[in-house]
Amino acid sequence: MTTSTQRLLELSAAAPAADGEDLLDLLREGNVLYHQGLHETHQATATRLQGLSTTDLAAAADAAKVPYDTTRDHAEMVMLLALAEWDMTPAALAYSAMVKDAARRGISLLPEE
């Protein structure tokens, strides 16, 4: 059984050889998996940081090099920390590279205006 992370890495590896609709299909599947990975990371981060004081949350943000913003509530800061953590995973980095490469080749999930 392939995990979402493994599948995202597989899609990223297959993307350079794909084009047109095939590449768009890889991007679509990758987008779903990217968001699934972010969701899973967010859940784990929220559990890990649950009940932290404002001071401890600010320290966690500082350690992750995420600017602590006093106008954001605990949940928003946890989400930013989760995003920072997820974006540094091999799967997220591979997907980001896949998206950039596809964009250079004129393929994007965003419709042209």
Stockholm file with secondary structure:
# STOCKHOLM 1.0

chainA/1-113         MTTSTQRLLELSAAAPAADGEDLLDLLREGNVLYHQGLHETHQATATRLQGLSTTDLAAAADAAKVPYDTTRDHAEMVMLLALAEWDMTPAALAYSAMVKDAARRGISLLPEE
#=GR chainA/1-113 SS CCCHHHHHHHHHHHGGGCCHHHHHHHHHHHHHHHHHHHHHHHHHHHHHHTTCCHHHHHHHHHHTTCCCCTTSCHHHHHHHHHHHHHHTSHHHHHHHHHHHHHHHTTCCSSCCC
#=GC SS_cons         CCCHHHHHHHHHHHGGGCCHHHHHHHHHHHHHHHHHHHHHHHHHHHHHHTTCCHHHHHHHHHHTTCCCCTTSCHHHHHHHHHHHHHHTSHHHHHHHHHHHHHHHTTCCSSCCC
//
